[in-house]
Amino acid sequence: MFFMATRLSGKIATLIADRDGAFVGLDNDPSVGPKGNIWRLKIDHSNYNALYSLALAAAANRWKINIRIEGDDPINIEVDAAVKSFGVAF
């Protein structure tokens, strides 16, 4: 089993919205991301609209985005990851 920190960065390769939120996929090595290398942005996140807008802008402009997951457990390639926050440095 391979464990990592609670955050990871990369460029967005996939952004899919559905009625329950959005899925974000980075263009990094899948062996360092969460299960399926997909991050889940839940629709009930208190900052959903702002986070989705930032993800969309980052994807369109190919900005590197930093993703932090919920909780204190490190990213695990065998476990789904829910987004706590995004960050972009210009």
PyMOL Python script that loads the backbone (N, CA, C, O; Angstrom):
from pymol import cmd

cmd.read_pdbstr("""\
ATOM      1  N   MET A   1       0.833  -1.158   0.000  1.00  0.00           N
ATOM      2  CA  MET A   1       0.000   0.000   0.000  1.00  0.00           C
ATOM      3  C   MET A   1       0.891   1.239   0.000  1.00  0.00           C
ATOM      4  O   MET A   1       1.911   1.281   0.688  1.00  0.00           O
ATOM      5  N   PHE A   2       0.496   2.246  -0.778  1.00  0.00           N
ATOM      6  CA  PHE A   2       1.295   3.451  -0.945  1.00  0.00           C
ATOM      7  C   PHE A   2       0.509   4.646  -0.434  1.00  0.00           C
ATOM      8  O   PHE A   2      -0.598   4.895  -0.913  1.00  0.00           O
ATOM      9  N   PHE A   3       1.042   5.390   0.520  1.00  0.00           N
ATOM     10  CA  PHE A   3       0.359   6.524   1.114  1.00  0.00           C
ATOM     11  C   PHE A   3       1.101   7.820   0.819  1.00  0.00           C
ATOM     12  O   PHE A   3       2.318   7.824   0.634  1.00  0.00           O
ATOM     13  N   MET A   4       0.357   8.916   0.778  1.00  0.00           N
ATOM     14  CA  MET A   4       0.940  10.221   0.487  1.00  0.00           C
ATOM     15  C   MET A   4       0.365  11.295   1.396  1.00  0.00           C
ATOM     16  O   MET A   4      -0.329  10.994   2.367  1.00  0.00           O
ATOM     17  N   ALA A   5       0.652  12.513   1.084  1.00  0.00           N
ATOM     18  CA  ALA A   5       0.169  13.666   1.844  1.00  0.00           C
ATOM     19  C   ALA A   5      -1.325  13.885   1.604  1.00  0.00           C
ATOM     20  O   ALA A   5      -1.969  13.108   0.900  1.00  0.00           O
ATOM     21  N   THR A   6      -1.861  14.935   2.189  1.00  0.00           N
ATOM     22  CA  THR A   6      -3.281  15.253   2.035  1.00  0.00           C
ATOM     23  C   THR A   6      -3.540  16.220   0.884  1.00  0.00           C
ATOM     24  O   THR A   6      -4.665  16.686   0.703  1.00  0.00           O
ATOM     25  N   ARG A   7      -2.512  16.518   0.114  1.00  0.00           N
ATOM     26  CA  ARG A   7      -2.686  17.419  -1.032  1.00  0.00           C
ATOM     27  C   ARG A   7      -1.809  16.977  -2.196  1.00  0.00           C
ATOM     28  O   ARG A   7      -0.794  16.304  -2.016  1.00  0.00           O
ATOM     29  N   LEU A   8      -2.229  17.373  -3.391  1.00  0.00           N
ATOM     30  CA  LEU A   8      -1.495  17.021  -4.605  1.00  0.00           C
ATOM     31  C   LEU A   8      -1.751  18.118  -5.625  1.00  0.00           C
ATOM     32  O   LEU A   8      -2.782  18.788  -5.565  1.00  0.00           O
ATOM     33  N   SER A   9      -0.832  18.310  -6.555  1.00  0.00           N
ATOM     34  CA  SER A   9      -1.024  19.335  -7.573  1.00  0.00           C
ATOM     35  C   SER A   9      -0.788  18.773  -8.960  1.00  0.00           C
ATOM     36  O   SER A   9      -0.103  17.766  -9.138  1.00  0.00           O
ATOM     37  N   GLY A  10      -1.369  19.445  -9.935  1.00  0.00           N
ATOM     38  CA  GLY A  10      -1.230  19.073 -11.333  1.00  0.00           C
ATOM     39  C   GLY A  10      -2.191  19.900 -12.162  1.00  0.00           C
ATOM     40  O   GLY A  10      -2.914  20.747 -11.637  1.00  0.00           O
ATOM     41  N   LYS A  11      -2.193  19.649 -13.454  1.00  0.00           N
ATOM     42  CA  LYS A  11      -3.131  20.324 -14.350  1.00  0.00           C
ATOM     43  C   LYS A  11      -4.360  19.438 -14.523  1.00  0.00           C
ATOM     44  O   LYS A  11      -4.259  18.212 -14.550  1.00  0.00           O
ATOM     45  N   ILE A  12      -5.513  20.072 -14.637  1.00  0.00           N
ATOM     46  CA  ILE A  12      -6.764  19.324 -14.768  1.00  0.00           C
ATOM     47  C   ILE A  12      -6.870  18.738 -16.170  1.00  0.00           C
ATOM     48  O   ILE A  12      -6.788  19.455 -17.167  1.00  0.00           O
ATOM     49  N   ALA A  13      -7.052  17.438 -16.226  1.00  0.00           N
ATOM     50  CA  ALA A  13      -7.219  16.730 -17.494  1.00  0.00           C
ATOM     51  C   ALA A  13      -8.682  16.366 -17.731  1.00  0.00           C
ATOM     52  O   ALA A  13      -9.111  16.222 -18.876  1.00  0.00           O
ATOM     53  N   THR A  14      -9.449  16.217 -16.643  1.00  0.00           N
ATOM     54  CA  THR A  14     -10.853  15.834 -16.726  1.00  0.00           C
ATOM     55  C   THR A  14     -11.662  16.645 -15.731  1.00  0.00           C
ATOM     56  O   THR A  14     -11.273  16.780 -14.571  1.00  0.00           O
ATOM     57  N   LEU A  15     -12.782  17.183 -16.180  1.00  0.00           N
ATOM     58  CA  LEU A  15     -13.713  17.876 -15.300  1.00  0.00           C
ATOM     59  C   LEU A  15     -15.114  17.496 -15.748  1.00  0.00           C
ATOM     60  O   LEU A  15     -15.572  17.913 -16.812  1.00  0.00           O
ATOM     61  N   ILE A  16     -15.792  16.698 -14.925  1.00  0.00           N
ATOM     62  CA  ILE A  16     -17.123  16.202 -15.268  1.00  0.00           C
ATOM     63  C   ILE A  16     -18.092  16.608 -14.166  1.00  0.00           C
ATOM     64  O   ILE A  16     -17.869  16.304 -12.994  1.00  0.00           O
ATOM     65  N   ALA A  17     -19.164  17.294 -14.542  1.00  0.00           N
ATOM     66  CA  ALA A  17     -20.184  17.695 -13.578  1.00  0.00           C
ATOM     67  C   ALA A  17     -21.409  16.796 -13.731  1.00  0.00           C
ATOM     68  O   ALA A  17     -21.798  16.431 -14.841  1.00  0.00           O
ATOM     69  N   ASP A  18     -22.002  16.453 -12.603  1.00  0.00           N
ATOM     70  CA  ASP A  18     -23.262  15.715 -12.605  1.00  0.00           C
ATOM     71  C   ASP A  18     -24.148  16.282 -11.504  1.00  0.00           C
ATOM     72  O   ASP A  18     -23.770  17.263 -10.864  1.00  0.00           O
ATOM     73  N   ARG A  19     -25.301  15.697 -11.270  1.00  0.00           N
ATOM     74  CA  ARG A  19     -26.236  16.270 -10.298  1.00  0.00           C
ATOM     75  C   ARG A  19     -25.768  16.162  -8.855  1.00  0.00           C
ATOM     76  O   ARG A  19     -26.334  16.803  -7.970  1.00  0.00           O
ATOM     77  N   ASP A  20     -24.735  15.353  -8.608  1.00  0.00           N
ATOM     78  CA  ASP A  20     -24.214  15.180  -7.256  1.00  0.00           C
ATOM     79  C   ASP A  20     -22.925  15.971  -7.001  1.00  0.00           C
ATOM     80  O   ASP A  20     -22.386  15.930  -5.895  1.00  0.00           O
ATOM     81  N   GLY A  21     -22.435  16.679  -8.003  1.00  0.00           N
ATOM     82  CA  GLY A  21     -21.207  17.450  -7.859  1.00  0.00           C
ATOM     83  C   GLY A  21     -20.355  17.378  -9.103  1.00  0.00           C
ATOM     84  O   GLY A  21     -20.860  17.476 -10.221  1.00  0.00           O
ATOM     85  N   ALA A  22     -19.063  17.207  -8.907  1.00  0.00           N
ATOM     86  CA  ALA A  22     -18.140  17.163 -10.044  1.00  0.00           C
ATOM     87  C   ALA A  22     -16.999  16.200  -9.748  1.00  0.00           C
ATOM     88  O   ALA A  22     -16.652  15.956  -8.592  1.00  0.00           O
ATOM     89  N   PHE A  23     -16.427  15.663 -10.811  1.00  0.00           N
ATOM     90  CA  PHE A  23     -15.242  14.816 -10.732  1.00  0.00           C
ATOM     91  C   PHE A  23     -14.095  15.566 -11.387  1.00  0.00           C
ATOM     92  O   PHE A  23     -14.250  16.130 -12.470  1.00  0.00           O
ATOM     93  N   VAL A  24     -12.950  15.569 -10.731  1.00  0.00           N
ATOM     94  CA  VAL A  24     -11.771  16.250 -11.252  1.00  0.00           C
ATOM     95  C   VAL A  24     -10.652  15.226 -11.389  1.00  0.00           C
ATOM     96  O   VAL A  24     -10.325  14.516 -10.439  1.00  0.00           O
ATOM     97  N   GLY A  25     -10.069  15.160 -12.580  1.00  0.00           N
ATOM     98  CA  GLY A  25      -8.926  14.283 -12.814  1.00  0.00           C
ATOM     99  C   GLY A  25      -7.716  15.111 -13.184  1.00  0.00           C
ATOM    100  O   GLY A  25      -7.809  16.022 -14.008  1.00  0.00           O
ATOM    101  N   LEU A  26      -6.573  14.800 -12.578  1.00  0.00           N
ATOM    102  CA  LEU A  26      -5.343  15.520 -12.884  1.00  0.00           C
ATOM    103  C   LEU A  26      -4.520  14.754 -13.910  1.00  0.00           C
ATOM    104  O   LEU A  26      -4.715  13.556 -14.111  1.00  0.00           O
ATOM    105  N   ASP A  27      -3.595  15.463 -14.557  1.00  0.00           N
ATOM    106  CA  ASP A  27      -2.749  14.852 -15.580  1.00  0.00           C
ATOM    107  C   ASP A  27      -1.464  14.270 -14.984  1.00  0.00           C
ATOM    108  O   ASP A  27      -0.479  14.079 -15.697  1.00  0.00           O
ATOM    109  N   ASN A  28      -1.475  13.995 -13.700  1.00  0.00           N
ATOM    110  CA  ASN A  28      -0.275  13.475 -13.048  1.00  0.00           C
ATOM    111  C   ASN A  28      -0.241  11.944 -13.095  1.00  0.00           C
ATOM    112  O   ASN A  28      -1.118  11.316 -13.689  1.00  0.00           O
ATOM    113  N   ASP A  29       0.752  11.365 -12.482  1.00  0.00           N
ATOM    114  CA  ASP A  29       0.916   9.918 -12.400  1.00  0.00           C
ATOM    115  C   ASP A  29      -0.212   9.337 -11.553  1.00  0.00           C
ATOM    116  O   ASP A  29      -0.340   9.712 -10.388  1.00  0.00           O
ATOM    117  N   PRO A  30      -1.037   8.434 -12.093  1.00  0.00           N
ATOM    118  CA  PRO A  30      -2.148   7.861 -11.341  1.00  0.00           C
ATOM    119  C   PRO A  30      -1.728   7.114 -10.074  1.00  0.00           C
ATOM    120  O   PRO A  30      -2.543   6.914  -9.174  1.00  0.00           O
ATOM    121  N   SER A  31      -0.484   6.710 -10.004  1.00  0.00           N
ATOM    122  CA  SER A  31      -0.043   5.962  -8.827  1.00  0.00           C
ATOM    123  C   SER A  31       0.187   6.859  -7.614  1.00  0.00           C
ATOM    124  O   SER A  31       0.483   6.361  -6.528  1.00  0.00           O
ATOM    125  N   VAL A  32       0.056   8.171  -7.783  1.00  0.00           N
ATOM    126  CA  VAL A  32       0.225   9.080  -6.650  1.00  0.00           C
ATOM    127  C   VAL A  32      -1.074   9.778  -6.258  1.00  0.00           C
ATOM    128  O   VAL A  32      -1.097  10.561  -5.309  1.00  0.00           O
ATOM    129  N   GLY A  33      -2.141   9.501  -6.978  1.00  0.00           N
ATOM    130  CA  GLY A  33      -3.427  10.118  -6.683  1.00  0.00           C
ATOM    131  C   GLY A  33      -4.337   9.189  -5.921  1.00  0.00           C
ATOM    132  O   GLY A  33      -3.941   8.086  -5.545  1.00  0.00           O
ATOM    133  N   PRO A  34      -5.565   9.635  -5.693  1.00  0.00           N
ATOM    134  CA  PRO A  34      -6.540   8.793  -5.017  1.00  0.00           C
ATOM    135  C   PRO A  34      -7.075   7.705  -5.951  1.00  0.00           C
ATOM    136  O   PRO A  34      -6.621   7.590  -7.090  1.00  0.00           O
ATOM    137  N   LYS A  35      -8.008   6.931  -5.491  1.00  0.00           N
ATOM    138  CA  LYS A  35      -8.586   5.842  -6.276  1.00  0.00           C
ATOM    139  C   LYS A  35      -9.057   6.360  -7.637  1.00  0.00           C
ATOM    140  O   LYS A  35      -9.836   7.310  -7.711  1.00  0.00           O
ATOM    141  N   GLY A  36      -8.583   5.735  -8.697  1.00  0.00           N
ATOM    142  CA  GLY A  36      -8.949   6.139 -10.046  1.00  0.00           C
ATOM    143  C   GLY A  36      -8.353   7.465 -10.475  1.00  0.00           C
ATOM    144  O   GLY A  36      -8.659   7.955 -11.563  1.00  0.00           O
ATOM    145  N   ASN A  37      -7.510   8.054  -9.646  1.00  0.00           N
ATOM    146  CA  ASN A  37      -6.926   9.373  -9.885  1.00  0.00           C
ATOM    147  C   ASN A  37      -8.012  10.433 -10.103  1.00  0.00           C
ATOM    148  O   ASN A  37      -7.826  11.394 -10.850  1.00  0.00           O
ATOM    149  N   ILE A  38      -9.151  10.230  -9.430  1.00  0.00           N
ATOM    150  CA  ILE A  38     -10.290  11.139  -9.529  1.00  0.00           C
ATOM    151  C   ILE A  38     -10.584  11.733  -8.160  1.00  0.00           C
ATOM    152  O   ILE A  38     -10.591  11.030  -7.149  1.00  0.00           O
ATOM    153  N   TRP A  39     -10.822  13.017  -8.147  1.00  0.00           N
ATOM    154  CA  TRP A  39     -11.160  13.761  -6.938  1.00  0.00           C
ATOM    155  C   TRP A  39     -12.625  14.142  -7.031  1.00  0.00           C
ATOM    156  O   TRP A  39     -13.074  14.590  -8.086  1.00  0.00           O
ATOM    157  N   ARG A  40     -13.378  13.978  -5.961  1.00  0.00           N
ATOM    158  CA  ARG A  40     -14.808  14.265  -5.960  1.00  0.00           C
ATOM    159  C   ARG A  40     -15.074  15.595  -5.273  1.00  0.00           C
ATOM    160  O   ARG A  40     -14.724  15.779  -4.107  1.00  0.00           O
ATOM    161  N   LEU A  41     -15.690  16.517  -5.993  1.00  0.00           N
ATOM    162  CA  LEU A  41     -16.152  17.779  -5.427  1.00  0.00           C
ATOM    163  C   LEU A  41     -17.651  17.613  -5.188  1.00  0.00           C
ATOM    164  O   LEU A  41     -18.438  17.587  -6.134  1.00  0.00           O
ATOM    165  N   LYS A  42     -18.033  17.501  -3.930  1.00  0.00           N
ATOM    166  CA  LYS A  42     -19.429  17.238  -3.577  1.00  0.00           C
ATOM    167  C   LYS A  42     -20.284  18.481  -3.744  1.00  0.00           C
ATOM    168  O   LYS A  42     -19.862  19.594  -3.430  1.00  0.00           O
ATOM    169  N   ILE A  43     -21.504  18.269  -4.249  1.00  0.00           N
ATOM    170  CA  ILE A  43     -22.430  19.383  -4.495  1.00  0.00           C
ATOM    171  C   ILE A  43     -22.806  20.111  -3.198  1.00  0.00           C
ATOM    172  O   ILE A  43     -23.159  21.290  -3.233  1.00  0.00           O
ATOM    173  N   ASP A  44     -22.733  19.423  -2.064  1.00  0.00           N
ATOM    174  CA  ASP A  44     -23.105  20.059  -0.802  1.00  0.00           C
ATOM    175  C   ASP A  44     -21.920  20.733  -0.098  1.00  0.00           C
ATOM    176  O   ASP A  44     -22.046  21.180   1.043  1.00  0.00           O
ATOM    177  N   HIS A  45     -20.774  20.805  -0.778  1.00  0.00           N
ATOM    178  CA  HIS A  45     -19.620  21.537  -0.220  1.00  0.00           C
ATOM    179  C   HIS A  45     -20.030  23.001  -0.064  1.00  0.00           C
ATOM    180  O   HIS A  45     -20.650  23.573  -0.959  1.00  0.00           O
ATOM    181  N   SER A  46     -19.687  23.593   1.055  1.00  0.00           N
ATOM    182  CA  SER A  46     -20.115  24.974   1.326  1.00  0.00           C
ATOM    183  C   SER A  46     -19.608  25.979   0.295  1.00  0.00           C
ATOM    184  O   SER A  46     -20.213  27.037   0.127  1.00  0.00           O
ATOM    185  N   ASN A  47     -18.522  25.674  -0.393  1.00  0.00           N
ATOM    186  CA  ASN A  47     -17.965  26.566  -1.415  1.00  0.00           C
ATOM    187  C   ASN A  47     -18.000  25.927  -2.802  1.00  0.00           C
ATOM    188  O   ASN A  47     -17.132  26.195  -3.633  1.00  0.00           O
ATOM    189  N   TYR A  48     -18.994  25.090  -3.052  1.00  0.00           N
ATOM    190  CA  TYR A  48     -19.045  24.347  -4.313  1.00  0.00           C
ATOM    191  C   TYR A  48     -18.932  25.266  -5.537  1.00  0.00           C
ATOM    192  O   TYR A  48     -18.109  25.018  -6.418  1.00  0.00           O
ATOM    193  N   ASN A  49     -19.741  26.310  -5.598  1.00  0.00           N
ATOM    194  CA  ASN A  49     -19.752  27.169  -6.788  1.00  0.00           C
ATOM    195  C   ASN A  49     -18.396  27.821  -7.034  1.00  0.00           C
ATOM    196  O   ASN A  49     -17.923  27.865  -8.170  1.00  0.00           O
ATOM    197  N   ALA A  50     -17.776  28.321  -5.987  1.00  0.00           N
ATOM    198  CA  ALA A  50     -16.461  28.960  -6.133  1.00  0.00           C
ATOM    199  C   ALA A  50     -15.406  27.941  -6.535  1.00  0.00           C
ATOM    200  O   ALA A  50     -14.572  28.214  -7.399  1.00  0.00           O
ATOM    201  N   LEU A  51     -15.438  26.762  -5.910  1.00  0.00           N
ATOM    202  CA  LEU A  51     -14.440  25.732  -6.237  1.00  0.00           C
ATOM    203  C   LEU A  51     -14.619  25.219  -7.665  1.00  0.00           C
ATOM    204  O   LEU A  51     -13.638  25.018  -8.380  1.00  0.00           O
ATOM    205  N   TYR A  52     -15.865  25.006  -8.079  1.00  0.00           N
ATOM    206  CA  TYR A  52     -16.094  24.547  -9.444  1.00  0.00           C
ATOM    207  C   TYR A  52     -15.646  25.606 -10.451  1.00  0.00           C
ATOM    208  O   TYR A  52     -15.041  25.277 -11.472  1.00  0.00           O
ATOM    209  N   SER A  53     -15.938  26.867 -10.168  1.00  0.00           N
ATOM    210  CA  SER A  53     -15.511  27.951 -11.063  1.00  0.00           C
ATOM    211  C   SER A  53     -13.992  28.017 -11.166  1.00  0.00           C
ATOM    212  O   SER A  53     -13.451  28.210 -12.254  1.00  0.00           O
ATOM    213  N   LEU A  54     -13.305  27.858 -10.042  1.00  0.00           N
ATOM    214  CA  LEU A  54     -11.845  27.862 -10.057  1.00  0.00           C
ATOM    215  C   LEU A  54     -11.307  26.667 -10.839  1.00  0.00           C
ATOM    216  O   LEU A  54     -10.350  26.803 -11.601  1.00  0.00           O
ATOM    217  N   ALA A  55     -11.921  25.495 -10.653  1.00  0.00           N
ATOM    218  CA  ALA A  55     -11.493  24.309 -11.395  1.00  0.00           C
ATOM    219  C   ALA A  55     -11.704  24.497 -12.897  1.00  0.00           C
ATOM    220  O   ALA A  55     -10.851  24.116 -13.698  1.00  0.00           O
ATOM    221  N   LEU A  56     -12.830  25.079 -13.274  1.00  0.00           N
ATOM    222  CA  LEU A  56     -13.124  25.317 -14.682  1.00  0.00           C
ATOM    223  C   LEU A  56     -12.124  26.305 -15.295  1.00  0.00           C
ATOM    224  O   LEU A  56     -11.636  26.091 -16.405  1.00  0.00           O
ATOM    225  N   ALA A  57     -11.824  27.382 -14.571  1.00  0.00           N
ATOM    226  CA  ALA A  57     -10.837  28.359 -15.055  1.00  0.00           C
ATOM    227  C   ALA A  57      -9.453  27.725 -15.156  1.00  0.00           C
ATOM    228  O   ALA A  57      -8.729  27.963 -16.123  1.00  0.00           O
ATOM    229  N   ALA A  58      -9.085  26.924 -14.167  1.00  0.00           N
ATOM    230  CA  ALA A  58      -7.779  26.258 -14.186  1.00  0.00           C
ATOM    231  C   ALA A  58      -7.682  25.285 -15.356  1.00  0.00           C
ATOM    232  O   ALA A  58      -6.642  25.195 -16.009  1.00  0.00           O
ATOM    233  N   ALA A  59      -8.762  24.562 -15.617  1.00  0.00           N
ATOM    234  CA  ALA A  59      -8.755  23.611 -16.737  1.00  0.00           C
ATOM    235  C   ALA A  59      -8.651  24.345 -18.076  1.00  0.00           C
ATOM    236  O   ALA A  59      -7.868  23.955 -18.942  1.00  0.00           O
ATOM    237  N   ALA A  60      -9.431  25.394 -18.241  1.00  0.00           N
ATOM    238  CA  ALA A  60      -9.451  26.140 -19.503  1.00  0.00           C
ATOM    239  C   ALA A  60      -8.121  26.833 -19.784  1.00  0.00           C
ATOM    240  O   ALA A  60      -7.703  26.944 -20.936  1.00  0.00           O
ATOM    241  N   ASN A  61      -7.464  27.293 -18.733  1.00  0.00           N
ATOM    242  CA  ASN A  61      -6.209  28.034 -18.896  1.00  0.00           C
ATOM    243  C   ASN A  61      -4.962  27.200 -18.665  1.00  0.00           C
ATOM    244  O   ASN A  61      -3.843  27.706 -18.755  1.00  0.00           O
ATOM    245  N   ARG A  62      -5.156  25.907 -18.363  1.00  0.00           N
ATOM    246  CA  ARG A  62      -4.050  24.963 -18.116  1.00  0.00           C
ATOM    247  C   ARG A  62      -3.164  25.417 -16.957  1.00  0.00           C
ATOM    248  O   ARG A  62      -1.944  25.253 -16.988  1.00  0.00           O
ATOM    249  N   TRP A  63      -3.807  25.998 -15.924  1.00  0.00           N
ATOM    250  CA  TRP A  63      -3.088  26.366 -14.713  1.00  0.00           C
ATOM    251  C   TRP A  63      -2.869  25.134 -13.858  1.00  0.00           C
ATOM    252  O   TRP A  63      -3.684  24.211 -13.863  1.00  0.00           O
ATOM    253  N   LYS A  64      -1.791  25.124 -13.141  1.00  0.00           N
ATOM    254  CA  LYS A  64      -1.542  24.070 -12.167  1.00  0.00           C
ATOM    255  C   LYS A  64      -2.420  24.351 -10.945  1.00  0.00           C
ATOM    256  O   LYS A  64      -2.443  25.471 -10.433  1.00  0.00           O
ATOM    257  N   ILE A  65      -3.138  23.332 -10.484  1.00  0.00           N
ATOM    258  CA  ILE A  65      -4.037  23.485  -9.350  1.00  0.00           C
ATOM    259  C   ILE A  65      -3.579  22.586  -8.202  1.00  0.00           C
ATOM    260  O   ILE A  65      -3.110  21.470  -8.426  1.00  0.00           O
ATOM    261  N   ASN A  66      -3.715  23.071  -7.001  1.00  0.00           N
ATOM    262  CA  ASN A  66      -3.409  22.286  -5.810  1.00  0.00           C
ATOM    263  C   ASN A  66      -4.726  21.812  -5.215  1.00  0.00           C
ATOM    264  O   ASN A  66      -5.629  22.615  -4.983  1.00  0.00           O
ATOM    265  N   ILE A  67      -4.838  20.525  -4.968  1.00  0.00           N
ATOM    266  CA  ILE A  67      -6.057  19.957  -4.397  1.00  0.00           C
ATOM    267  C   ILE A  67      -5.742  19.389  -3.018  1.00  0.00           C
ATOM    268  O   ILE A  67      -4.784  18.636  -2.841  1.00  0.00           O
ATOM    269  N   ARG A  68      -6.564  19.765  -2.054  1.00  0.00           N
ATOM    270  CA  ARG A  68      -6.455  19.202  -0.710  1.00  0.00           C
ATOM    271  C   ARG A  68      -7.711  18.370  -0.456  1.00  0.00           C
ATOM    272  O   ARG A  68      -8.818  18.779  -0.806  1.00  0.00           O
ATOM    273  N   ILE A  69      -7.528  17.198   0.157  1.00  0.00           N
ATOM    274  CA  ILE A  69      -8.666  16.328   0.418  1.00  0.00           C
ATOM    275  C   ILE A  69      -9.233  16.571   1.808  1.00  0.00           C
ATOM    276  O   ILE A  69      -8.572  17.138   2.679  1.00  0.00           O
ATOM    277  N   GLU A  70     -10.479  16.127   1.996  1.00  0.00           N
ATOM    278  CA  GLU A  70     -11.119  16.217   3.305  1.00  0.00           C
ATOM    279  C   GLU A  70     -10.440  15.276   4.287  1.00  0.00           C
ATOM    280  O   GLU A  70      -9.921  14.231   3.895  1.00  0.00           O
ATOM    281  N   GLY A  71     -10.444  15.641   5.545  1.00  0.00           N
ATOM    282  CA  GLY A  71      -9.893  14.797   6.591  1.00  0.00           C
ATOM    283  C   GLY A  71      -8.388  14.924   6.725  1.00  0.00           C
ATOM    284  O   GLY A  71      -7.735  15.671   5.997  1.00  0.00           O
ATOM    285  N   ASP A  72      -7.862  14.177   7.673  1.00  0.00           N
ATOM    286  CA  ASP A  72      -6.431  14.227   7.950  1.00  0.00           C
ATOM    287  C   ASP A  72      -5.677  13.013   7.431  1.00  0.00           C
ATOM    288  O   ASP A  72      -4.448  12.968   7.496  1.00  0.00           O
ATOM    289  N   ASP A  73      -6.408  12.026   6.915  1.00  0.00           N
ATOM    290  CA  ASP A  73      -5.744  10.845   6.373  1.00  0.00           C
ATOM    291  C   ASP A  73      -5.055  11.200   5.066  1.00  0.00           C
ATOM    292  O   ASP A  73      -5.573  12.010   4.297  1.00  0.00           O
ATOM    293  N   PRO A  74      -3.902  10.610   4.802  1.00  0.00           N
ATOM    294  CA  PRO A  74      -3.199  10.899   3.550  1.00  0.00           C
ATOM    295  C   PRO A  74      -3.923  10.310   2.342  1.00  0.00           C
ATOM    296  O   PRO A  74      -4.754   9.412   2.476  1.00  0.00           O
ATOM    297  N   ILE A  75      -3.596  10.829   1.172  1.00  0.00           N
ATOM    298  CA  ILE A  75      -4.142  10.313  -0.078  1.00  0.00           C
ATOM    299  C   ILE A  75      -3.727   8.850  -0.203  1.00  0.00           C
ATOM    300  O   ILE A  75      -2.576   8.492   0.043  1.00  0.00           O
ATOM    301  N   ASN A  76      -4.677   8.026  -0.585  1.00  0.00           N
ATOM    302  CA  ASN A  76      -4.446   6.597  -0.706  1.00  0.00           C
ATOM    303  C   ASN A  76      -4.981   6.148  -2.058  1.00  0.00           C
ATOM    304  O   ASN A  76      -6.135   6.430  -2.384  1.00  0.00           O
ATOM    305  N   ILE A  77      -4.178   5.461  -2.844  1.00  0.00           N
ATOM    306  CA  ILE A  77      -4.591   5.044  -4.189  1.00  0.00           C
ATOM    307  C   ILE A  77      -5.745   4.046  -4.170  1.00  0.00           C
ATOM    308  O   ILE A  77      -6.312   3.737  -5.217  1.00  0.00           O
ATOM    309  N   GLU A  78      -6.095   3.543  -2.996  1.00  0.00           N
ATOM    310  CA  GLU A  78      -7.183   2.574  -2.882  1.00  0.00           C
ATOM    311  C   GLU A  78      -8.464   3.177  -2.321  1.00  0.00           C
ATOM    312  O   GLU A  78      -9.450   2.463  -2.138  1.00  0.00           O
ATOM    313  N   VAL A  79      -8.468   4.482  -2.045  1.00  0.00           N
ATOM    314  CA  VAL A  79      -9.607   5.133  -1.399  1.00  0.00           C
ATOM    315  C   VAL A  79     -10.034   6.354  -2.215  1.00  0.00           C
ATOM    316  O   VAL A  79      -9.192   7.094  -2.723  1.00  0.00           O
ATOM    317  N   ASP A  80     -11.365   6.562  -2.339  1.00  0.00           N
ATOM    318  CA  ASP A  80     -11.890   7.749  -3.002  1.00  0.00           C
ATOM    319  C   ASP A  80     -11.495   8.999  -2.209  1.00  0.00           C
ATOM    320  O   ASP A  80     -11.332   8.940  -0.990  1.00  0.00           O
ATOM    321  N   ALA A  81     -11.345  10.115  -2.900  1.00  0.00           N
ATOM    322  CA  ALA A  81     -10.947  11.363  -2.239  1.00  0.00           C
ATOM    323  C   ALA A  81     -11.961  12.459  -2.521  1.00  0.00           C
ATOM    324  O   ALA A  81     -12.327  12.697  -3.672  1.00  0.00           O
ATOM    325  N   ALA A  82     -12.412  13.124  -1.464  1.00  0.00           N
ATOM    326  CA  ALA A  82     -13.321  14.263  -1.586  1.00  0.00           C
ATOM    327  C   ALA A  82     -12.521  15.547  -1.425  1.00  0.00           C
ATOM    328  O   ALA A  82     -11.644  15.639  -0.566  1.00  0.00           O
ATOM    329  N   VAL A  83     -12.826  16.530  -2.250  1.00  0.00           N
ATOM    330  CA  VAL A  83     -12.113  17.806  -2.251  1.00  0.00           C
ATOM    331  C   VAL A  83     -12.481  18.629  -1.018  1.00  0.00           C
ATOM    332  O   VAL A  83     -13.657  18.801  -0.696  1.00  0.00           O
ATOM    333  N   LYS A  84     -11.467  19.127  -0.347  1.00  0.00           N
ATOM    334  CA  LYS A  84     -11.660  20.099   0.732  1.00  0.00           C
ATOM    335  C   LYS A  84     -11.445  21.503   0.173  1.00  0.00           C
ATOM    336  O   LYS A  84     -12.233  22.413   0.434  1.00  0.00           O
ATOM    337  N   SER A  85     -10.352  21.672  -0.611  1.00  0.00           N
ATOM    338  CA  SER A  85     -10.061  22.986  -1.180  1.00  0.00           C
ATOM    339  C   SER A  85      -9.195  22.858  -2.430  1.00  0.00           C
ATOM    340  O   SER A  85      -8.500  21.864  -2.643  1.00  0.00           O
ATOM    341  N   PHE A  86      -9.271  23.914  -3.248  1.00  0.00           N
ATOM    342  CA  PHE A  86      -8.394  24.068  -4.412  1.00  0.00           C
ATOM    343  C   PHE A  86      -7.567  25.319  -4.197  1.00  0.00           C
ATOM    344  O   PHE A  86      -7.984  26.235  -3.487  1.00  0.00           O
ATOM    345  N   GLY A  87      -6.406  25.357  -4.806  1.00  0.00           N
ATOM    346  CA  GLY A  87      -5.590  26.550  -4.801  1.00  0.00           C
ATOM    347  C   GLY A  87      -4.847  26.675  -6.110  1.00  0.00           C
ATOM    348  O   GLY A  87      -4.419  25.675  -6.687  1.00  0.00           O
ATOM    349  N   VAL A  88      -4.693  27.894  -6.580  1.00  0.00           N
ATOM    350  CA  VAL A  88      -3.954  28.162  -7.808  1.00  0.00           C
ATOM    351  C   VAL A  88      -3.004  29.321  -7.544  1.00  0.00           C
ATOM    352  O   VAL A  88      -3.403  30.348  -6.994  1.00  0.00           O
ATOM    353  N   ALA A  89      -1.759  29.154  -7.933  1.00  0.00           N
ATOM    354  CA  ALA A  89      -0.776  30.237  -7.817  1.00  0.00           C
ATOM    355  C   ALA A  89      -0.548  30.823  -9.212  1.00  0.00           C
ATOM    356  O   ALA A  89      -0.303  30.092 -10.172  1.00  0.00           O
ATOM    357  N   PHE A  90      -0.631  32.130  -9.308  1.00  0.00           N
ATOM    358  CA  PHE A  90      -0.461  32.783 -10.609  1.00  0.00           C
ATOM    359  C   PHE A  90       0.944  33.275 -10.779  1.00  0.00           C
ATOM    360  O   PHE A  90       1.274  33.852 -11.815  1.00  0.00           O
TER     361      PHE A  90
END
""", "prot")
cmd.dss("prot")
cmd.show_as("cartoon", "prot")
cmd.util.cbc("prot")
cmd.orient("prot")
